[in-house]
Amino acid sequence: MSLIFQIVLPMFALIALGYWAARYRGFTNPMLQGLSRFLGIYALPALLFSSMARAAIPDPLEWAVLASFYIAALTVFAAGGLWMHLTGRRDDVASIGLAGSFSNIALLGTPIIMEAYGPAVAVPVLLLIVFQSPLLFTSATMLAEMRRSAGGRPARATLAAAKATLLSPLVLSVVLGLAANLVHVPIPAMAMKSFTLMAQTVLPCACFTLGASLAFSPAKGAILPATVVALLKTGLHPLLTWLLASKVFLLPPEWVAPAVTAAALPIGINAYVFAERYNAGRDVVSMSLLISTLLSPVSISVAFMVSAG
């Protein structure tokens, strides 16, 4: 439990700093928009590319653990998106779907899961990290681009959405990084160092912009839907993962435990960067990120108990 707070509290400090700067120290909305564009177009793609290019992809892959986690994640994604569609917030379908399914594995999950279960779970954790961005970011980007293209002729709109998805900085960085990894393209050390330096700005800048956006956007109307999204992430996602891993695919406990715990993690900060990038659902996503982080000590503790039992 202390490890959770050691990682979470600095994040809240940066969020509080962003709120204070926007509320009292003249950090303006245009400044916020500029920082958000930097995150979405440059910093986050640098993080995704460098992560994909350097990831040690295990061989053979344990497809059942991926199926357990990502069937659950995509089910939650669809549930959140359908909810937004039925309530008339169609522009927010991709952002809310992503927020309800995207776990904070790399930053928060890896040290907690490794501390709880030992180095033997490194392979399943790595598998989940490697496939999270290609599956969930690509799905969310495709939906967002389809929404942008809505209103035109169906064939032309679909083609435009597919082209925009493939050329999106988020998807392009994942594809290029994974391709460089698989075909062993030599990346100059200076270039990789530049990507790494850029990637290191994602967490502090995202937390700061999250706090600033809360200062500019009243949270009153977002609290209820944000709570629902947070519960989808920290409640429904781990429950579905546990059912699939232990009851359907009959995975051994050493594979069930990290998958369920990863699903019980709060929403990853990258989901907020996505919402900022597409200017969709920012109020709900920002508040749900905070609420899910507050709920995570409980959800992770329950995941520990279920996995141990």
C-alpha positions in Angstrom: 0.0 0.0 0.0 2.8 2.4 0.8 4.3 1.8 -2.6 1.1 2.9 -4.2 1.2 6.2 -2.3 4.9 6.8 -3.0 4.1 6.8 -6.7 0.6 8.5 -6.6 1.4 11.4 -4.2 4.0 13.1 -6.5 1.4 12.9 -9.3 -1.1 14.7 -7.2 1.5 17.3 -6.2 2.0 18.1 -9.9 -1.8 18.2 -10.5 -2.1 20.6 -7.6 0.7 22.8 -9.0 -1.1 23.0 -12.4 -4.3 23.9 -10.7 -2.6 26.6 -8.6 -0.7 28.0 -11.6 -3.9 28.3 -13.7 -6.1 29.7 -10.9 -3.7 32.1 -9.2 -0.5 32.6 -11.2 -1.5 33.6 -14.7 -1.2 30.3 -16.5 -3.7 31.1 -19.3 -5.9 28.8 -21.4 -3.9 29.5 -24.6 -0.8 28.3 -22.6 -2.7 25.2 -21.6 -3.7 24.5 -25.2 -0.1 24.9 -26.4 1.2 22.5 -23.8 -1.6 20.0 -24.6 -0.6 20.1 -28.3 3.0 19.6 -27.4 2.0 16.5 -25.4 -0.4 15.0 -28.1 1.7 15.7 -31.2 5.3 15.4 -29.9 5.9 14.1 -26.4 3.4 11.2 -26.3 4.3 9.9 -29.8 8.0 10.0 -28.7 7.1 8.0 -25.6 5.1 5.4 -27.7 7.8 5.1 -30.3 10.7 4.7 -27.9 8.7 2.2 -25.8 7.8 0.1 -28.8 11.3 0.2 -30.3 13.0 -0.9 -27.1 10.4 -3.4 -25.8 11.7 -7.0 -25.4 8.9 -8.9 -26.9 8.7 -12.4 -25.3 8.7 -15.5 -27.5 6.5 -17.5 -27.3 3.6 -15.2 -26.4 1.1 -16.4 -23.9 -2.0 -15.4 -25.9 -4.5 -16.5 -23.2 -3.3 -13.8 -20.8 -3.6 -11.2 -23.5 -7.0 -12.4 -24.5 -8.2 -12.3 -20.9 -7.0 -8.7 -20.3 -7.9 -7.2 -23.7 -11.2 -8.9 -24.3 -12.2 -7.4 -20.9 -10.6 -4.0 -21.8 -12.4 -3.9 -25.2 -15.7 -4.9 -23.6 -15.3 -2.0 -21.1 -14.3 0.3 -24.0 -17.4 -0.7 -25.9 -19.6 -0.2 -22.8 -18.3 3.3 -22.1 -18.6 4.3 -25.8 -22.1 2.9 -26.1 -23.1 4.8 -23.0 -21.8 8.1 -24.5 -23.6 7.3 -27.8 -26.9 6.7 -26.1 -26.7 9.8 -24.0 -26.0 12.0 -27.1 -22.3 12.7 -26.4 -21.1 11.1 -29.6 -18.0 13.2 -29.9 -16.8 11.7 -26.5 -17.2 8.0 -27.5 -13.5 7.4 -28.2 -12.2 9.3 -25.2 -14.5 7.8 -22.7 -14.1 4.3 -24.1 -10.3 4.7 -23.9 -10.5 6.1 -20.3 -12.5 3.2 -19.1 -10.1 0.6 -20.5 -6.6 2.1 -20.4 -4.5 1.0 -17.4 -1.6 2.9 -15.8 0.6 -0.2 -16.2 4.0 1.3 -17.1 4.2 4.0 -14.5 2.1 2.7 -11.6 1.5 -1.0 -12.3 5.0 -2.3 -13.0 6.6 -1.5 -9.6 3.5 -2.5 -7.7 3.0 -5.8 -9.5 6.7 -6.7 -9.4 6.8 -5.9 -5.7 3.7 -7.9 -4.9 4.4 -11.1 -7.0 8.1 -11.0 -7.6 10.3 -11.0 -10.8 8.5 -14.2 -12.1 5.6 -12.0 -13.4 7.8 -9.8 -15.5 6.8 -11.6 -18.7 3.0 -11.2 -18.4 3.5 -7.5 -17.3 5.6 -6.8 -20.3 3.1 -8.5 -22.6 0.3 -6.3 -21.3 2.4 -3.1 -21.7 3.6 -4.0 -25.3 0.1 -4.6 -26.6 -1.9 -1.9 -24.7 -1.1 1.1 -26.9 -1.4 -0.7 -30.3 -4.8 -2.2 -29.4 -6.5 0.6 -27.4 -4.9 3.7 -28.9 -5.5 2.5 -32.4 -9.1 1.7 -31.7 -9.7 5.0 -30.0 -8.0 7.0 -32.8 -10.0 5.2 -35.5 -13.3 6.1 -33.7 -12.2 9.7 -33.2 -11.2 10.1 -36.8 -14.5 8.5 -38.0 -16.4 11.0 -35.9 -14.4 13.8 -37.4 -15.3 12.6 -40.9 -19.0 12.0 -40.1 -21.4 13.9 -42.4 -19.7 13.1 -45.7 -20.3 10.3 -48.1 -19.9 7.0 -46.3 -17.2 5.6 -48.5 -15.3 8.9 -48.6 -15.7 9.4 -44.9 -14.5 5.9 -44.1 -11.4 6.4 -46.3 -10.7 9.7 -44.8 -11.0 8.2 -41.3 -8.7 5.3 -42.1 -6.1 7.7 -43.7 -6.2 10.1 -40.7 -5.9 7.1 -38.3 -2.8 5.7 -40.0 -1.2 9.2 -40.2 -2.1 10.1 -36.6 1.0 10.8 -34.6 -0.2 8.4 -31.9 -0.8 5.4 -34.2 2.1 6.2 -36.5 4.6 6.3 -33.6 3.4 2.9 -32.3 3.5 1.3 -35.8 7.0 2.7 -36.6 8.4 1.8 -33.2 7.1 -1.8 -33.4 8.3 -2.1 -37.0 11.8 -0.9 -36.0 11.8 -3.4 -33.1 10.7 -6.4 -35.2 13.1 -5.9 -38.1 15.9 -4.7 -35.9 16.4 -1.3 -37.5 19.4 0.4 -35.9 18.4 3.7 -34.3 21.2 6.1 -33.7 21.9 6.6 -30.0 21.6 10.3 -30.3 18.1 10.0 -31.9 16.9 7.5 -29.2 18.3 9.8 -26.5 16.2 12.7 -28.0 13.1 10.5 -28.0 13.7 9.5 -24.4 14.2 13.0 -23.2 10.9 14.0 -25.0 9.2 11.0 -23.5 10.2 11.9 -20.0 8.2 15.1 -20.2 4.9 13.2 -20.6 4.1 12.4 -17.0 5.0 15.8 -15.4 3.4 17.8 -18.3 0.3 15.7 -18.4 -0.2 16.0 -14.6 0.4 19.8 -14.8 -2.1 20.2 -17.7 -4.6 18.0 -15.9 -4.5 20.3 -12.9 -4.7 23.4 -15.0 -7.7 22.1 -17.0 -9.5 21.4 -13.7 -9.1 25.1 -12.9 -10.6 26.2 -16.2 -13.4 23.6 -16.4 -15.9 23.4 -13.6 -16.2 19.8 -12.4 -19.8 19.9 -11.2 -21.4 18.3 -14.2 -18.6 15.8 -14.7 -18.5 14.2 -11.3 -21.2 11.6 -11.8 -20.2 10.4 -15.3 -16.5 10.5 -14.2 -17.3 8.3 -11.2 -19.0 5.8 -13.6 -16.0 5.8 -15.8 -13.7 5.3 -12.8 -15.8 2.4 -11.6 -15.7 0.8 -15.1 -11.9 1.0 -15.0 -11.3 -0.1 -11.4 -14.3 -2.4 -11.0 -15.6 -3.9 -14.2 -12.3 -4.3 -16.0 -10.6 -6.4 -13.3 -13.8 -8.4 -12.7 -14.1 -9.4 -16.4 -10.3 -10.1 -16.5 -10.5 -12.4 -13.5 -13.5 -14.3 -15.0 -11.8 -14.8 -18.3 -8.4 -15.7 -17.0 -9.5 -18.1 -14.2 -12.8 -19.5 -15.5 -12.6 -19.4 -19.3 -8.9 -19.7 -20.2 -8.0 -21.5 -16.9 -4.7 -19.8 -16.6 -2.4 -20.7 -13.7 -2.4 -18.3 -10.7 1.0 -16.8 -11.6 -0.6 -15.5 -14.8 -4.0 -14.6 -13.4 -2.6 -12.4 -10.6 -0.7 -9.8 -12.7 -3.5 -9.6 -15.3 -6.2 -8.9 -12.7 -4.0 -6.5 -10.8 -3.1 -4.6 -14.0 -6.8 -4.4 -14.8 -7.5 -2.9 -11.3 -5.0 -0.1 -11.9 -6.4 3.5 -12.3 -6.7 5.2 -15.7 -3.4 6.0 -17.4 -2.5 9.6 -17.8 -2.2 9.0 -21.6 -6.0 8.7 -21.8 -6.2 12.3 -20.7 -3.6 13.4 -23.3 -5.8 11.7 -25.9 -8.9 13.6 -24.7 -6.9 16.8 -25.0 -5.6 15.9 -28.4 -9.1 15.4 -29.8 -10.8 18.0 -27.5 -13.4 15.4 -26.5 -14.6 14.4 -23.1 -11.8 16.3 -21.3 -13.9 17.2 -18.3 -15.1 13.7 -17.7 -11.7 12.0 -18.4 -9.8 14.4 -16.2 -12.1 13.9 -13.3 -12.4 10.1 -13.8 -8.6 9.9 -13.8 -8.5 11.6 -10.4 -11.3 9.5 -9.0 -9.9 6.2 -10.3 -6.5 7.1 -8.8 -8.2 7.7 -5.4 -10.1 4.3 -5.8 -7.0 2.4 -6.8 -5.7 1.5 -3.4 -9.0 -0.3 -2.7 -9.2 -1.9 -6.2 -5.6 -3.1 -6.1 -5.9 -4.5 -2.6 -9.0 -6.4 -3.7 -7.1 -7.7 -6.7 -4.3 -8.9 -4.4 -6.8 -10.7 -2.2 -8.7 -12.4 -5.0 -5.4 -13.4 -6.7 -4.0 -14.8 -3.5 -7.3 -16.7 -2.7 
